[in-house]
């Protein structure tokens, strides 16, 4: 079955899947995802703490038989690039790197210097949202590591849902997990993680738009500091029923 046929099939099944899926463990969600979609599902990760949990769980269930991709904005921290190398070595999986249509130099020529400091929404759209849209166009489903307790726009996320923004099935195995559960898993299973987490970076994005957080601040306050922005746009939910066209 093609990825488009799988999309159509499971889009209709979402209403009857959502409620039972809420009682499934993350491992059950992951296993169901690959059994249902095979090569037409992939893990999307920026390699934060929760993302590392999803990768480790999947590797324990699937060995090397899974797809993993990341949006490489070409503005990531050196520590993030080093972690990517560790992941490929530890789990023997090749990370599919997704790039923006424009290089950093090309973006500067088109939009001026330091676009992220003037219009971070446009910068995120160019370097993350549109590249993701292109990647997801060839998939039936994607697996994320978002959690409901992270931002207001994620509070209603289901473990299995129809993604109206990108037009495919979205799977969130850790939707109901807490930050404490994430870190317990990491320590219990000796999962590698970005060392910036130990330097007051709970949420890590691009170098230009990420700073350490001060004790007492929200965990995502270090992202796009100075702007009323907490999301890059990948996980902003657009409401649509499974019966509506994508």
C-alpha positions as CSV (number, residue, x, y, z in Angstrom):
1,X,0.0,0.0,0.0
2,X,1.4,3.4,-0.9
3,X,1.9,6.2,1.6
4,X,-1.1,8.1,0.2
5,X,-3.4,5.0,0.5
6,X,-2.2,4.5,4.1
7,X,-2.9,8.2,4.9
8,X,-6.5,7.8,3.6
9,X,-7.1,4.5,5.4
10,X,-5.9,5.7,8.8
11,X,-7.4,9.2,8.5
12,X,-10.8,7.5,8.6
13,X,-9.8,5.3,11.5
14,X,-8.6,8.2,13.8
15,X,-11.9,8.7,15.6
16,X,-11.9,5.0,16.8
17,X,-8.2,4.9,17.4
18,X,-7.7,8.0,19.6
19,X,-9.4,6.8,22.8
20,X,-7.8,3.4,23.1
21,X,-4.4,4.7,22.1
22,X,-4.4,7.0,25.1
23,X,-4.0,3.9,27.3
24,X,-1.1,2.5,25.3
25,X,2.4,2.8,26.6
26,X,5.0,4.7,24.5
27,X,6.5,1.4,23.5
28,X,3.1,0.1,22.4
29,X,2.5,3.3,20.4
30,X,5.9,3.0,18.7
31,X,5.4,-0.7,17.9
32,X,1.9,0.0,16.5
33,X,3.3,2.8,14.3
34,X,5.8,0.7,12.5
35,X,3.5,-2.3,12.2
36,X,0.9,0.0,10.7
37,X,3.0,2.2,8.4
38,X,6.2,0.3,7.8
39,X,8.7,2.3,5.7
40,X,6.1,5.1,5.4
41,X,6.6,6.3,8.9
42,X,9.7,8.1,10.4
43,X,10.8,9.6,13.6
44,X,11.3,13.4,13.5
45,X,13.8,14.6,16.1
46,X,15.7,17.7,17.2
47,X,17.5,15.4,19.7
48,X,16.2,17.0,22.9
49,X,15.8,14.8,26.0
50,X,12.3,13.5,25.0
51,X,13.5,12.9,21.5
52,X,16.4,10.8,22.8
53,X,13.9,8.7,24.8
54,X,11.8,8.0,21.6
55,X,14.9,7.0,19.7
56,X,16.2,4.7,22.4
57,X,12.8,3.0,22.8
58,X,12.5,2.5,19.1
59,X,16.0,1.0,18.8
60,X,15.2,-1.4,21.6
61,X,12.0,-2.5,19.8
62,X,13.2,-2.3,16.2
63,X,16.9,-2.7,16.2
64,X,18.1,-0.7,13.2
65,X,14.9,-1.1,11.3
66,X,13.5,2.5,11.6
67,X,13.8,5.8,9.8
68,X,15.0,8.9,11.7
69,X,15.2,12.4,10.3
70,X,16.1,15.9,11.6
71,X,15.7,19.4,10.3
72,X,19.2,20.7,10.0
73,X,18.8,24.5,9.9
74,X,22.6,24.8,9.6
75,X,22.5,27.0,12.7
76,X,22.5,24.2,15.3
77,X,24.9,24.0,18.3
78,X,28.2,22.1,17.9
79,X,26.9,19.9,20.8
80,X,23.9,19.0,18.8
81,X,25.9,18.0,15.8
82,X,28.2,15.9,18.0
83,X,25.2,14.2,19.6
84,X,24.0,13.3,16.1
85,X,27.3,11.5,15.5
86,X,26.9,9.6,18.8
87,X,23.4,8.5,17.8
88,X,24.5,7.2,14.5
89,X,27.3,5.2,16.2
90,X,25.3,3.9,19.1
91,X,22.2,2.9,17.3
92,X,23.7,2.1,13.9
93,X,21.1,4.2,12.1
94,X,21.7,6.9,9.5
95,X,20.0,10.2,10.3
96,X,18.2,11.7,7.3
97,X,19.2,15.4,7.3
98,X,16.6,17.8,5.9
99,X,17.8,21.2,4.7
100,X,16.1,24.5,3.8
101,X,15.9,25.3,0.1
102,X,18.2,28.3,0.7
103,X,21.6,28.1,2.3
104,X,22.3,30.5,5.1
105,X,24.1,32.8,2.7
106,X,21.3,32.5,0.2
107,X,18.8,33.4,2.9
108,X,20.9,36.4,3.9
109,X,21.0,37.6,0.3
110,X,17.3,37.3,0.0
111,X,16.1,38.6,3.3
112,X,19.1,40.5,4.8
113,X,21.3,39.8,7.8
114,X,20.1,38.1,11.0
115,X,16.6,37.4,9.8
116,X,16.0,35.5,13.1
117,X,16.5,38.7,15.0
118,X,13.9,40.6,13.0
119,X,11.4,38.1,11.9
120,X,11.9,34.8,13.6
121,X,8.6,33.4,12.3
122,X,9.8,33.8,8.7
123,X,13.2,32.4,9.6
124,X,11.6,29.3,11.2
125,X,9.2,29.0,8.2
126,X,12.1,29.0,5.7
127,X,14.5,26.7,7.6
128,X,12.1,24.4,9.4
129,X,8.4,24.4,8.5
130,X,8.7,24.3,4.7
131,X,11.5,21.7,4.7
132,X,9.4,19.6,7.0
133,X,6.4,20.0,4.7
134,X,8.5,18.6,1.8
135,X,9.8,15.7,3.9
136,X,6.3,14.7,5.2
137,X,4.8,14.8,1.7
138,X,6.4,11.4,1.1
139,X,5.3,9.8,4.4
140,X,2.0,8.4,5.7
141,X,2.8,9.2,9.4
142,X,5.4,10.9,11.5
143,X,6.5,10.2,15.1
144,X,7.4,13.2,17.4
145,X,8.5,13.6,21.0
146,X,6.2,16.4,21.9
147,X,4.5,16.4,25.4
148,X,1.3,18.1,26.6
149,X,3.1,19.9,29.4
150,X,5.5,21.7,27.2
151,X,3.5,24.6,25.7
152,X,-0.1,25.8,25.5
153,X,-0.4,24.7,21.9
154,X,0.5,21.1,22.8
155,X,-1.8,20.6,25.7
156,X,-4.5,19.0,23.6
157,X,-2.1,16.7,21.6
158,X,-3.3,13.1,21.2
159,X,-1.0,10.1,21.1
160,X,-2.4,9.4,17.6
161,X,-4.0,12.2,15.6
162,X,-4.6,13.6,12.2
163,X,-2.2,16.4,11.4
164,X,-4.3,18.9,9.5
165,X,-1.3,21.2,9.0
166,X,0.7,18.7,7.0
167,X,-1.9,16.2,6.0
168,X,-0.8,12.9,7.5
169,X,-1.0,10.9,10.7
170,X,0.9,12.3,13.7
171,X,2.0,10.1,16.5
172,X,3.1,11.4,19.9
173,X,4.2,8.5,22.1
174,X,5.3,10.7,25.0
175,X,2.2,13.0,25.0
176,X,1.3,12.2,28.6
177,X,4.8,12.0,30.0
178,X,6.3,14.5,32.4
179,X,9.8,16.0,32.3
180,X,10.6,13.8,35.4
181,X,9.6,10.6,33.5
182,X,11.8,11.6,30.5
183,X,14.9,12.1,32.7
184,X,14.2,9.0,34.7
185,X,14.2,6.9,31.5
186,X,17.4,8.6,30.3
187,X,19.3,7.8,33.5
188,X,17.8,4.3,33.9
189,X,18.8,3.3,30.4
190,X,22.0,5.4,30.0
191,X,20.7,7.2,27.0
192,X,23.0,9.8,25.5
193,X,21.8,13.4,25.6
194,X,22.9,16.9,24.7
195,X,25.3,18.2,27.3
196,X,23.8,21.7,27.0
197,X,20.9,20.3,29.1
198,X,23.4,20.3,32.0
199,X,24.1,24.0,31.3
200,X,20.6,25.3,31.9
201,X,19.3,24.7,28.3
202,X,16.2,22.6,28.8
203,X,15.0,23.3,25.2
204,X,17.6,23.5,22.5
205,X,17.2,25.0,19.0
206,X,19.3,27.2,16.8
207,X,22.3,29.0,18.3
208,X,20.9,32.4,17.4
209,X,17.5,31.8,19.1
210,X,18.4,29.8,22.2
211,X,19.8,30.9,25.5
212,X,20.1,29.3,29.0
213,X,17.1,29.8,31.3
214,X,17.2,31.4,34.6
215,X,16.0,29.4,37.6
216,X,12.2,29.9,38.0
217,X,11.7,30.6,34.3
218,X,9.5,28.5,32.0
219,X,11.5,25.7,30.3
220,X,10.9,27.3,26.8
221,X,11.7,30.9,27.9
222,X,15.2,30.4,26.4
223,X,13.7,30.1,23.0
224,X,13.3,33.2,20.9
225,X,14.0,35.5,23.9
226,X,12.5,38.9,23.4
227,X,9.7,37.7,21.2
228,X,6.2,36.4,22.1
229,X,7.1,33.1,20.5
230,X,7.4,29.6,22.0
231,X,6.9,27.4,18.9
232,X,8.8,27.2,15.6
233,X,5.5,26.3,13.9
234,X,6.0,22.6,13.4
235,X,3.5,21.6,16.2
236,X,1.0,24.4,16.0
237,X,-2.3,22.5,15.8
238,X,-4.7,23.4,13.0
239,X,-8.2,22.0,13.8
240,X,-9.8,19.7,11.2
241,X,-11.9,16.7,11.6
242,X,-10.8,13.5,9.9
243,X,-13.6,13.9,7.4
244,X,-12.3,17.3,6.2
245,X,-9.8,17.5,3.4
246,X,-6.2,18.2,4.3
